[in-house]
Amino acid sequence: MFRKLAFWMLFLIPFLGRTQDSARYSVGADIQYHPQDFFFHVRGQLIKKKLSHEVFLGFGINNTILQGQLKPHIGYDLTYRFKLIDWIVIAPVIRLSYSFLSTKVPQKHPYIHLTESFFGCRLDFGIKNRIAVTSGIGPAVEWKYDAYKGRQNQFFLWSYFAEIGYYHAF
């Protein structure tokens, strides 16, 4: 009985404490300026050695709160962290994001979709509690249904963002 239990416990060792796992986890929040709206995001971050994976979920402040139109925003950041000194990190960022806007007109297809990819840079200050300043630029594709023509229209455009965020590491 003990041998069977010990065999399965060996597989749990990487998940218990920090015995073999050098990953750090952080949660955070940010305010982002985007040409279409100001966004508020909640973030989750996994840092493994110098590579950082981050997911975020948020909403457009102007559209959602002030105008009463739903505008969620979801995305993924991949960064490679270069430590300048112990509490300052600079990192190039690759970001993929998606958002849509519910316009309620036309009735059948009321959404404007926006898919973006950015290349940018992040500057982190701090160790356990961090302040991050990030900006980037990149291509975006916006598509919506044109009721007059009866088909979807797609638009290619360049977009940018600038944000300031706060992270707490565990």
Backbone as a printed PyTorch tensor [residue, N CA C, xyz], in Angstrom:
tensor([[[  0.8180,  -1.1960,   0.0000],
         [  0.0000,   0.0000,   0.0000],
         [  0.8610,   1.2580,   0.0000]],

        [[  1.8980,   1.2830,   0.8840],
         [  2.7540,   2.4540,   0.9640],
         [  3.5290,   2.6710,  -0.3240]],

        [[  3.9590,   1.5930,  -0.9870],
         [  4.7030,   1.7200,  -2.2380],
         [  3.8420,   2.3460,  -3.3300]],

        [[  2.5850,   1.9410,  -3.4030],
         [  1.6920,   2.5230,  -4.4080],
         [  1.4650,   4.0060,  -4.1340]],

        [[  1.2830,   4.3400,  -2.8690],
         [  1.0690,   5.7330,  -2.5050],
         [  2.3360,   6.5590,  -2.7480]],

        [[  3.5060,   6.0140,  -2.4120],
         [  4.7730,   6.7140,  -2.6030],
         [  5.0460,   6.9340,  -4.0900]],

        [[  4.6890,   5.9830,  -4.9290],
         [  4.8830,   6.1250,  -6.3730],
         [  4.1060,   7.3310,  -6.9100]],

        [[  2.8360,   7.4780,  -6.4920],
         [  2.0210,   8.5910,  -6.9640],
         [  2.4430,   9.9060,  -6.3250]],

        [[  2.9720,   9.8730,  -5.1180],
         [  3.4370,  11.0930,  -4.4620],
         [  4.6590,  11.6880,  -5.1670]],

        [[  5.4770,  10.8440,  -5.8210],
         [  6.6220,  11.3480,  -6.5670],
         [  6.1900,  12.2760,  -7.6980]],

        [[  5.0470,  12.0080,  -8.2830],
         [  4.5620,  12.8630,  -9.3600],
         [  4.0220,  14.1990,  -8.8440]],

        [[  3.7050,  14.2740,  -7.5710],
         [  3.1850,  15.5110,  -6.9980],
         [  4.2660,  16.4480,  -6.4970]],

        [[  5.5200,  15.9820,  -6.3770],
         [  6.6010,  16.7940,  -5.8320],
         [  6.7830,  18.1170,  -6.5860]],

        [[  6.7600,  18.1370,  -7.9290],
         [  6.9320,  19.4360,  -8.5990],
         [  5.8380,  20.4480,  -8.2790]],

        [[  4.6650,  19.9900,  -7.8510],
         [  3.5680,  20.8920,  -7.5790],
         [  3.4950,  21.3250,  -6.1230]],

        [[  4.3110,  20.7490,  -5.2600],
         [  4.2980,  21.0870,  -3.8380],
         [  5.4060,  22.0860,  -3.5420]],

        [[  5.0510,  23.2550,  -3.0680],
         [  6.0460,  24.2580,  -2.7030],
         [  6.8700,  24.6970,  -3.8930]],

        [[  8.1190,  24.9970,  -3.6360],
         [  9.0270,  25.4430,  -4.6950],
         [ 10.2260,  24.5070,  -4.7990]],

        [[  9.9950,  23.2200,  -4.6300],
         [ 11.1100,  22.2880,  -4.6180],
         [ 11.8190,  22.2280,  -5.9620]],

        [[ 11.0840,  22.0140,  -7.0470],
         [ 11.7120,  21.9410,  -8.3570],
         [ 11.1880,  23.0100,  -9.3050]],

        [[ 10.2470,  23.7870,  -8.8740],
         [  9.6130,  24.7690,  -9.7400],
         [ 10.1930,  26.1440,  -9.4490]],

        [[ 10.8520,  26.7320, -10.4410],
         [ 11.4260,  28.0600, -10.2580],
         [ 10.4920,  29.1420, -10.7900]],

        [[  9.2540,  28.7990, -11.0430],
         [  8.3030,  29.7680, -11.5910],
         [  7.8090,  30.7090, -10.5000]],

        [[  7.5570,  31.9540, -10.9030],
         [  6.9550,  32.9510, -10.0250],
         [  5.6230,  33.3540, -10.6210]],

        [[  4.6470,  33.5520,  -9.7620],
         [  3.3130,  33.9200, -10.1980],
         [  2.9960,  35.3210,  -9.6950]],

        [[  2.3180,  36.0900, -10.5240],
         [  1.9240,  37.4440, -10.1550],
         [  0.4960,  37.7010, -10.6220]],

        [[ -0.1850,  38.5550,  -9.9070],
         [ -1.4740,  39.0740, -10.3570],
         [ -1.3350,  40.5920, -10.4100]],

        [[ -2.1340,  41.2080, -11.2580],
         [ -2.0040,  42.6450, -11.3870],
         [ -3.2080,  43.2810, -12.0400]],

        [[ -3.1230,  44.5810, -12.1710],
         [ -4.1620,  45.3720, -12.8230],
         [ -3.4720,  46.5250, -13.5430]],

        [[ -4.1180,  47.0230, -14.5880],
         [ -3.5360,  48.1440, -15.3150],
         [ -4.6130,  49.0140, -15.9330]],

        [[ -4.1910,  50.1950, -16.3110],
         [ -4.9930,  51.1290, -17.1020],
         [ -4.2340,  51.3290, -18.4040]],

        [[ -4.9430,  51.1690, -19.5200],
         [ -4.3020,  51.2390, -20.8310],
         [ -4.9680,  52.3100, -21.6840]],

        [[ -4.1320,  53.1110, -22.3510],
         [ -4.6410,  54.0350, -23.3640],
         [ -4.5230,  53.3460, -24.7160]],

        [[ -5.6030,  53.3420, -25.4480],
         [ -5.6780,  52.7650, -26.7830],
         [ -6.4060,  53.7940, -27.6350]],

        [[ -6.1380,  53.9190, -28.9340],
         [ -6.8230,  54.9420, -29.7300],
         [ -8.3540,  54.8140, -29.7150]],

        [[ -8.8760,  53.6210, -29.4840],
         [-10.3270,  53.4410, -29.4990],
         [-10.9770,  53.6310, -28.1290]],

        [[-10.2140,  53.4770, -27.0500],
         [-10.8150,  53.5490, -25.7140],
         [ -9.7180,  53.5000, -24.6550]],

        [[-10.0820,  53.8050, -23.4130],
         [ -9.2470,  53.5080, -22.2570],
         [ -9.7070,  52.1530, -21.7350]],

        [[ -8.7640,  51.2750, -21.3900],
         [ -9.1130,  49.9450, -20.9190],
         [ -8.6140,  49.7370, -19.4990]],

        [[ -9.3900,  48.9700, -18.7290],
         [ -8.9680,  48.4830, -17.4150],
         [ -8.8410,  46.9750, -17.5210]],

        [[ -7.6940,  46.4200, -17.0970],
         [ -7.4420,  44.9800, -17.1900],
         [ -7.0800,  44.3830, -15.8390]],

        [[ -7.4310,  43.1320, -15.6630],
         [ -6.9440,  42.2970, -14.5750],
         [ -6.0190,  41.2820, -15.2260]],

        [[ -4.8470,  41.0420, -14.6180],
         [ -3.8100,  40.2260, -15.2540],
         [ -3.3470,  39.0760, -14.3690]],

        [[ -2.9070,  38.0160, -15.0210],
         [ -2.2350,  36.9100, -14.3730],
         [ -0.9310,  36.6610, -15.0900]],

        [[  0.1500,  36.4680, -14.3540],
         [  1.4710,  36.3630, -14.9620],
         [  2.2220,  35.1620, -14.4160]],

        [[  2.9190,  34.4560, -15.2960],
         [  3.7970,  33.3500, -14.9420],
         [  5.1810,  33.6900, -15.4720]],

        [[  6.1690,  33.7840, -14.5660],
         [  7.5490,  34.0760, -14.9540],
         [  8.3760,  32.8320, -14.7010]],

        [[  8.9660,  32.2960, -15.7460],
         [  9.8300,  31.1320, -15.6480],
         [ 11.1810,  31.5090, -16.2240]],

        [[ 12.1750,  31.5760, -15.3630],
         [ 13.5090,  32.0570, -15.6970],
         [ 13.4000,  33.4670, -16.2660]],

        [[ 13.6570,  33.6890, -17.5470],
         [ 13.5870,  35.0380, -18.1110],
         [ 12.3510,  35.2470, -18.9800]],

        [[ 11.5890,  34.1970, -19.2000],
         [ 10.4130,  34.2700, -20.0600],
         [  9.1600,  34.4870, -19.2210]],

        [[  8.3060,  35.3910, -19.6520],
         [  7.0890,  35.7080, -18.9260],
         [  5.8770,  35.5120, -19.8340]],

        [[  4.8960,  34.7550, -19.3390],
         [  3.6240,  34.5600, -20.0300],
         [  2.5620,  35.2780, -19.2170]],

        [[  1.6940,  35.9950, -19.9260],
         [  0.7210,  36.8110, -19.2110],
         [ -0.5940,  36.8180, -19.9770]],

        [[ -1.6850,  36.6520, -19.2580],
         [ -3.0180,  36.7790, -19.8470],
         [ -3.7480,  37.9120, -19.1410]],

        [[ -4.6020,  38.5970, -19.8900],
         [ -5.3530,  39.6900, -19.2870],
         [ -6.7720,  39.7090, -19.8240]],

        [[ -7.6520,  40.2320, -19.0110],
         [ -9.0580,  40.3600, -19.3470],
         [ -9.5340,  41.6970, -18.8030]],

        [[-10.2250,  42.4510, -19.6400],
         [-10.6620,  43.7730, -19.2000],
         [-11.8310,  44.2910, -20.0030]],

        [[-12.0610,  45.5830, -19.8740],
         [-13.1590,  46.2050, -20.5980],
         [-12.7970,  47.6470, -20.9100]],

        [[-13.4430,  48.1880, -21.9500],
         [-13.2690,  49.5790, -22.3310],
         [-14.0660,  50.4760, -21.4030]],

        [[-13.4020,  51.4140, -20.7790],
         [-14.0390,  52.2580, -19.7740],
         [-15.0670,  53.1950, -20.4100]],

        [[-14.6920,  53.8930, -21.4770],
         [-15.6170,  54.8470, -22.0960],
         [-16.8460,  54.1520, -22.6780]],

        [[-16.6250,  53.1050, -23.4670],
         [-17.7470,  52.4300, -24.1270],
         [-18.6290,  51.6840, -23.1450]],

        [[-18.0350,  50.9230, -22.2360],
         [-18.8240,  50.0830, -21.3460],
         [-19.5320,  50.8940, -20.2660]],

        [[-18.8330,  51.7810, -19.5970],
         [-19.4100,  52.4950, -18.4640],
         [-20.1620,  53.7570, -18.9080]],

        [[-19.5310,  54.5890, -19.7050],
         [-20.1310,  55.8720, -20.0420],
         [-21.1900,  55.7810, -21.1440]],

        [[-20.9610,  54.9000, -22.1390],
         [-21.8960,  54.8140, -23.2570],
         [-22.8600,  53.6360, -23.1680]],

        [[-22.6330,  52.7360, -22.2420],
         [-23.5270,  51.5980, -22.0660],
         [-23.4260,  50.5380, -23.1470]],

        [[-22.3000,  50.5080, -23.8780],
         [-22.0740,  49.4980, -24.9080],
         [-20.9880,  48.5490, -24.4110]],

        [[-21.2330,  47.2550, -24.5350],
         [-20.2800,  46.2550, -24.0610],
         [-19.0190,  46.2730, -24.9240]],

        [[-17.8200,  46.3820, -24.2880],
         [-16.5520,  46.3180, -25.0060],
         [-15.5220,  45.5530, -24.1750]],

        [[-15.5850,  44.2020, -24.1830],
         [-14.5650,  43.4260, -23.4690],
         [-13.2680,  43.3580, -24.2780]],

        [[-12.1830,  43.0870, -23.5770],
         [-10.8550,  43.0300, -24.1910],
         [-10.0890,  41.8850, -23.5390]],

        [[ -9.5380,  40.9870, -24.3480],
         [ -8.7840,  39.8460, -23.8390],
         [ -7.4740,  39.7580, -24.6120]],

        [[ -6.4200,  39.2570, -23.9510],
         [ -5.1480,  39.1880, -24.6530],
         [ -4.1080,  38.3430, -23.9570]],

        [[ -2.9670,  38.2410, -24.6280],
         [ -1.8310,  37.4400, -24.1670],
         [ -0.5550,  38.2210, -24.4390]],

        [[  0.3370,  38.2780, -23.4500],
         [  1.6500,  38.9190, -23.5970],
         [  2.7450,  37.8840, -23.4200]],

        [[  3.7570,  37.9640, -24.2510],
         [  4.9600,  37.1470, -24.1150],
         [  6.1340,  38.1150, -24.0190]],

        [[  6.9010,  38.0270, -22.9310],
         [  8.0360,  38.9330, -22.7390],
         [  9.2850,  38.1400, -22.4030]],

        [[ 10.4320,  38.7000, -22.7660],
         [ 11.7280,  38.1640, -22.3750],
         [ 12.3930,  39.2160, -21.5150]],

        [[ 12.6550,  38.8940, -20.2610],
         [ 13.0620,  39.8640, -19.2540],
         [ 14.5820,  39.9800, -19.1480]],

        [[ 15.0910,  41.2130, -19.2640],
         [ 16.5010,  41.5140, -19.0500],
         [ 16.6140,  42.3260, -17.7660]],

        [[ 17.3010,  41.7830, -16.7800],
         [ 17.4410,  42.4610, -15.4890],
         [ 18.5920,  43.4550, -15.5820]],

        [[ 18.2740,  44.7480, -15.4510],
         [ 19.3180,  45.7690, -15.4780],
         [ 20.0280,  45.8390, -14.1350]],

        [[ 19.2620,  46.0210, -13.0650],
         [ 19.7600,  45.8580, -11.7040],
         [ 18.7170,  45.0190, -10.9810]],

        [[ 18.8810,  44.8050,  -9.7060],
         [ 18.0230,  43.8610,  -8.9800],
         [ 16.5400,  44.2070,  -9.0520]],

        [[ 16.1870,  45.4760,  -9.1170],
         [ 14.7760,  45.8600,  -9.0720],
         [ 14.2910,  46.5710, -10.3320]],

        [[ 15.0970,  46.6110, -11.3940],
         [ 14.6690,  47.1980, -12.6720],
         [ 14.8390,  46.1620, -13.7780]],

        [[ 13.7580,  45.9200, -14.5240],
         [ 13.7520,  44.9480, -15.6100],
         [ 13.2250,  45.6300, -16.8620]],

        [[ 13.8960,  45.3890, -17.9900],
         [ 13.4070,  45.8520, -19.2870],
         [ 13.0940,  44.6080, -20.1110]],

        [[ 11.9840,  44.6450, -20.8510],
         [ 11.5490,  43.4430, -21.5610],
         [ 10.8600,  43.8100, -22.8670]],

        [[ 11.3020,  43.2210, -23.9900],
         [ 10.5120,  43.3490, -25.2170],
         [  9.2220,  42.5280, -25.0760]],

        [[  8.1410,  43.0260, -25.6550],
         [  6.8150,  42.4270, -25.4960],
         [  6.2320,  42.0920, -26.8620]],

        [[  5.6550,  40.8930, -26.9640],
         [  4.8100,  40.5260, -28.1000],
         [  3.4160,  40.3320, -27.5310]],

        [[  2.4420,  41.0660, -28.0620],
         [  1.0800,  41.0280, -27.5330],
         [  0.0940,  40.6650, -28.6370]],

        [[ -0.8210,  39.7680, -28.2940],
         [ -1.9540,  39.4340, -29.1480],
         [ -3.2090,  39.7710, -28.3590]],

        [[ -4.1610,  40.4730, -28.9910],
         [ -5.3690,  40.8450, -28.2670],
         [ -6.5750,  40.8380, -29.1880]],

        [[ -7.7380,  40.7260, -28.5450],
         [ -9.0060,  40.7150, -29.2590],
         [-10.0300,  41.4960, -28.4440]],

        [[-10.8250,  42.2900, -29.1370],
         [-11.9200,  42.9930, -28.4830],
         [-13.0730,  43.1110, -29.4700]],

        [[-14.2410,  43.3330, -28.9300],
         [-15.3800,  43.6020, -29.7990],
         [-16.2610,  44.6480, -29.1450]],

        [[-17.0330,  45.3130, -29.9790],
         [-17.9300,  46.3670, -29.5260],
         [-19.3430,  46.0160, -29.9480]],

        [[-20.2550,  46.0130, -29.0020],
         [-21.6610,  45.7510, -29.2820],
         [-22.3560,  47.0770, -29.5930]],

        [[-22.7020,  47.2800, -30.8630],
         [-23.3060,  48.5510, -31.2760],
         [-24.8280,  48.5210, -31.2790]],

        [[-25.4260,  47.3410, -31.2310],
         [-26.8740,  47.1250, -31.2310],
         [-27.5330,  47.4750, -32.5650]],

        [[-26.7700,  47.9190, -33.5670],
         [-27.2890,  48.2160, -34.9100],
         [-26.2860,  47.6650, -35.8990]],

        [[-26.6070,  46.8780, -36.8820],
         [-27.9170,  46.3190, -37.2110],
         [-28.2940,  45.2090, -36.2330]],

        [[-29.5330,  44.8170, -36.2570],
         [-30.0560,  43.8490, -35.2890],
         [-29.4040,  42.4810, -35.4190]],

        [[-29.1600,  41.9960, -36.6430],
         [-28.6290,  40.6390, -36.8330],
         [-27.1470,  40.5360, -36.4910]],

        [[-26.3600,  41.5220, -36.8540],
         [-24.9050,  41.4680, -36.6700],
         [-24.4280,  42.7570, -35.9920]],

        [[-24.6210,  42.8950, -34.6910],
         [-24.3340,  44.1820, -34.0500],
         [-22.8940,  44.3750, -33.5660]],

        [[-21.9650,  43.4980, -33.9190],
         [-20.6280,  43.5630, -33.3280],
         [-19.5850,  44.0700, -34.3050]],

        [[-18.6560,  44.8680, -33.7810],
         [-17.4500,  45.2600, -34.4960],
         [-16.3030,  44.5470, -33.7940]],

        [[-15.5690,  43.7040, -34.5110],
         [-14.4830,  42.8970, -33.9500],
         [-13.1400,  43.5420, -34.2740]],

        [[-12.1800,  43.4160, -33.3630],
         [-10.8430,  43.9630, -33.5590],
         [ -9.8110,  42.9600, -33.0520]],

        [[ -8.9370,  42.5110, -33.9410],
         [ -7.8390,  41.6160, -33.5940],
         [ -6.5360,  42.3750, -33.8120]],

        [[ -5.6600,  42.3520, -32.8010],
         [ -4.4330,  43.1450, -32.8660],
         [ -3.2150,  42.3150, -32.4770]],

        [[ -2.0810,  42.6960, -33.0150],
         [ -0.8040,  42.1490, -32.5680],
         [  0.1620,  43.3240, -32.4390]],

        [[  0.9220,  43.3220, -31.3650],
         [  1.8040,  44.4410, -31.0730],
         [  3.2180,  43.9420, -30.7920]],

        [[  4.1790,  44.7910, -31.0740],
         [  5.5390,  44.6120, -30.5960],
         [  5.8590,  45.8520, -29.7900]],

        [[  6.3400,  45.6550, -28.5690],
         [  6.5800,  46.8060, -27.7110],
         [  7.6610,  46.5590, -26.6920]],

        [[  7.6610,  47.3790, -25.6580],
         [  8.6810,  47.2990, -24.6100],
         [  8.0290,  47.5750, -23.2590]],

        [[  8.4930,  46.8650, -22.2350],
         [  7.9920,  47.0330, -20.8700],
         [  9.1650,  47.3540, -19.9540]],

        [[  8.9260,  48.2400, -19.0080],
         [  9.9140,  48.5980, -17.9910],
         [  9.2750,  48.3450, -16.6380]],

        [[  9.8560,  47.4130, -15.8480],
         [  9.3450,  47.0270, -14.5320],
         [ 10.2240,  47.6280, -13.4410]],

        [[  9.5780,  48.1400, -12.4020],
         [ 10.2860,  48.6540, -11.2310],
         [  9.7820,  47.9290,  -9.9990]],

        [[ 10.6680,  47.2740,  -9.2590],
         [ 10.2960,  46.6010,  -8.0210],
         [ 10.5880,  45.1160,  -8.0840]],

        [[ 10.3970,  44.4370,  -6.9440],
         [ 10.6480,  43.0030,  -6.8660],
         [  9.3510,  42.2710,  -6.5620]],

        [[  8.8250,  42.4300,  -5.3730],
         [  7.5750,  41.7450,  -5.0230],
         [  6.3530,  42.5520,  -5.4510]],

        [[  6.3600,  43.8350,  -5.1990],
         [  5.3350,  44.7510,  -5.6900],
         [  5.9620,  45.5720,  -6.8010]],

        [[  5.4420,  45.4320,  -8.0170],
         [  6.0730,  46.0510,  -9.1730],
         [  5.1320,  47.0410,  -9.8600]],

        [[  5.7250,  48.0810, -10.3930],
         [  5.0520,  49.0260, -11.2770],
         [  5.6360,  48.7830, -12.6700]],

        [[  4.7650,  48.6600, -13.6700],
         [  5.2210,  48.3910, -15.0320],
         [  4.6700,  49.4480, -15.9780]],

        [[  5.5220,  49.9270, -16.8630],
         [  5.1270,  50.8600, -17.9110],
         [  5.3820,  50.1510, -19.2340]],

        [[  4.3490,  50.0560, -20.0740],
         [  4.4310,  49.3020, -21.3170],
         [  3.8620,  50.1250, -22.4590]],

        [[  4.4770,  49.9910, -23.6280],
         [  3.9200,  50.6100, -24.8270],
         [  4.2860,  49.7470, -26.0290]],

        [[  3.4910,  49.8840, -27.0950],
         [  3.7570,  49.0990, -28.2830],
         [  2.9750,  49.6020, -29.4830]],

        [[  3.3410,  49.0710, -30.6460],
         [  2.7000,  49.4320, -31.9020],
         [  2.5990,  48.1750, -32.7530]],

        [[  1.5600,  48.1050, -33.5880],
         [  1.4340,  46.9380, -34.4470],
         [  0.1960,  46.9660, -35.3180]],

        [[  0.0640,  45.9640, -36.1870],
         [ -1.0810,  45.9050, -37.0980],
         [ -2.3440,  45.3940, -36.4060]],

        [[ -3.4830,  45.7900, -36.9540],
         [ -4.7790,  45.3640, -36.4370],
         [ -5.7230,  45.1230, -37.6140]],

        [[ -6.6560,  44.2170, -37.4090],
         [ -7.6970,  43.9500, -38.4010],
         [ -9.0380,  44.1460, -37.7170]],

        [[ -9.8560,  45.0100, -38.2880],
         [-11.1890,  45.2690, -37.7680],
         [-12.1900,  44.7600, -38.8000]],

        [[-13.1930,  44.0390, -38.3270],
         [-14.2230,  43.5910, -39.2630],
         [-15.5990,  43.7340, -38.6510]],

        [[-16.5460,  44.0320, -39.5230],
         [-17.9330,  44.1950, -39.1160],
         [-18.8310,  43.8410, -40.2970]],

        [[-20.0760,  43.5940, -39.9940],
         [-21.0500,  43.2440, -41.0180],
         [-21.6620,  44.5200, -41.5850]],

        [[-21.6460,  44.6470, -42.9060],
         [-22.2490,  45.7790, -43.5840],
         [-23.6560,  45.3850, -44.0310]],

        [[-24.6760,  45.9130, -43.3700],
         [-26.0600,  45.5460, -43.6720],
         [-26.4820,  46.0260, -45.0580]],

        [[-25.9120,  47.1360, -45.5080],
         [-26.2770,  47.6780, -46.8100],
         [-25.7870,  46.7680, -47.9420]],

        [[-24.5320,  46.2930, -47.8270],
         [-23.9690,  45.4120, -48.8530],
         [-24.2690,  43.9420, -48.5860]],

        [[-24.6770,  43.6200, -47.3720],
         [-25.0120,  42.2420, -47.0440],
         [-23.8080,  41.3240, -46.8950]],

        [[-22.6640,  41.8520, -46.4910],
         [-21.4600,  41.0310, -46.3000],
         [-20.5560,  41.6790, -45.2520]],

        [[-19.5120,  40.9320, -44.8760],
         [-18.5590,  41.4520, -43.8990],
         [-17.5230,  42.3230, -44.5790]],

        [[-17.1590,  43.4200, -43.9290],
         [-16.0730,  44.2850, -44.3850],
         [-14.9130,  44.1630, -43.4170]],

        [[-13.6960,  44.1240, -43.9610],
         [-12.4960,  44.0620, -43.1330],
         [-11.6290,  45.2750, -43.4340]],

        [[-11.0070,  45.7940, -42.3670],
         [-10.1400,  46.9500, -42.4990],
         [ -8.8110,  46.6480, -41.8350]],

        [[ -7.7300,  46.9630, -42.4940],
         [ -6.3920,  46.8380, -41.9230],
         [ -5.9770,  48.2120, -41.4270]],

        [[ -5.4400,  48.2770, -40.2230],
         [ -4.9830,  49.5440, -39.6820],
         [ -3.8160,  49.3150, -38.7340]],

        [[ -3.1140,  50.3700, -38.4220],
         [ -2.0390,  50.3320, -37.4360],
         [ -2.5830,  50.8740, -36.1290]],

        [[ -2.1690,  50.2590, -35.0450],
         [ -2.6560,  50.6580, -33.7400],
         [ -1.4860,  50.7440, -32.7660]],

        [[ -1.7200,  51.3530, -31.6290],
         [ -0.6910,  51.4860, -30.5990],
         [ -1.3660,  51.4920, -29.2380]],

        [[ -0.5820,  51.3570, -28.1920],
         [ -1.1070,  51.4190, -26.8330],
         [ -0.0140,  51.9050, -25.8940]],

        [[ -0.4310,  52.4150, -24.7510],
         [  0.4660,  52.7790, -23.6550],
         [ -0.2760,  52.4540, -22.3690]],

        [[  0.4090,  51.8090, -21.4330],
         [ -0.2730,  51.4120, -20.2000],
         [  0.6550,  51.5030, -19.0030]],

        [[  0.0350,  51.6200, -17.8490],
         [  0.7530,  51.5680, -16.5810],
         [  0.0230,  50.5520, -15.7070]],

        [[  0.7980,  49.6710, -15.0830],
         [  0.1880,  48.5960, -14.3140],
         [  0.8880,  48.3500, -12.9970]],

        [[  0.2020,  47.5980, -12.1470],
         [  0.7180,  47.2140, -10.8360],
         [  0.6490,  45.6940, -10.7370]],

        [[  1.7110,  45.0550, -10.2440],
         [  1.7700,  43.6030, -10.0600],
         [  2.1600,  43.2670,  -8.6300]],

        [[  1.6020,  42.1770,  -8.1330],
         [  1.9930,  41.6430,  -6.8290],
         [  2.4280,  40.2020,  -7.0550]],

        [[  3.6520,  39.8700,  -6.6770],
         [  4.2000,  38.5270,  -6.8720],
         [  3.9500,  37.6590,  -5.6440]],

        [[  3.7390,  36.3750,  -5.8960],
         [  3.5290,  35.4020,  -4.8120],
         [  4.7750,  34.5850,  -4.6000]]])
